[in-house]
């Protein structure tokens, strides 16, 4: 975490009851969570080969639970998980420019069955009320994971996520897409750390409409109007001449 968990608690006055950590890797943040008094942590990791070492690292902390789960926005979906030589670059998505940035490559592909996060909570005896902080490090797959939470996201107060401004992975979510989705869900980005390699971390906080500044309210209104105008423009692009432009807009905004 480039924005340390201690800074999130102290600087942003975050009252974190429990953490859902997606893309656990080897649980490097376990000590930080424990030090700040977090009582409940769910570690979710898709790579089966990391689970034993992950459990060994976090098992000494009471209230920490480990699950081997691949996440998707559709249940019971078979996906290929790309395991890379640099293990932290492993992803459901195919490598983009991260291949050059981290000088890595895919060493094997594992077929795994994926599920939505809201389904995962239904399948396991877990109380969502214990968790109000989500930490995502899914190598470009973060937006899919957030969407898979469904109404569970309404119970979350903080979202900490890896962000990209270029396609480190093919078809990965970009920063503006994360901002739009989370703004629509009641979150605003309150801190950002960017590396020189077009990716970084973003911290989003849930805010009530009444708590938003006038400037932020206006930004939300303008954003909604911009989306309406783009949809109108998109629906008017029906001639052969504009098919390429229409496909581009459809890809960016996921219009049907």
C-alpha positions, 0 to 999 in steps of 0.5 A: 500500500503506497498510502499506508494503512496507518495514514488512512486511520490517522490522517483521514480519521477512518474508523475501520471495523473490518477489511475485505482484502481482494488480491491478498498475495501473501498478506503483506498488510496483516501486521498493519491491520493488526497494529491499527486494531482491526478485528476482522479481515477476510483475505481473498486470493485467486492463485491456489499456489499462494494459499498455504504461505498466506495462511501461514503468515496471517493465522497468528492474527485472531479474526483473520480468515483466508479464502481461495477464490477467483472473482468475477461479475458472473457466477460459476464462470470458468476463467483462465488465471495468468500466473506470471514470473513476477507473482504480483503481476498475476491476473485474470487479464492478459498482460499489457504494458506491465510486461515491459514495466516489470520485465515479466511474462506468463509462465502458466495459465490455470483454469479456475471457476469464479464467483461474484462477491455477493454470492461468496458472502451468501455461501459462507457464514460471514457477517458483512456488518463486520466489514466496512473497508475494501482493499483491492489489488487485482491487477486491473480487475478491480472494477469487476470485483466492485461490481460483483459486490452488488448491494454489499457495496452499500455497507462499505465506507472506504475503498482502497484500490490499485488504479491505472491511467494506461492499460497495464493489462488488456481491457483493465479499468482506467482511473476515470472509470473507477471514479465514475462508478464509485461516484455513482455509488456515493464515494469520492477519491480523497487521496491518490498516489501515482507511480511513474509507470502509469499506475498507483493507489487511490483511496475513496471515502463514502460521503453523504450528499449533504456532506459534499461541498457545493463544488463536488455537487456541481461536479456530480451534476455536470458528470450526469449531464455529460453521460446523458449527452454522450448517450444521446450522441451515441444513439445518433451514430447509426450510419456506416460512416460513424460505426468505428466511433460508435464502437469506441464509445460503446467500449469506453462506456459499456453502452448496450 
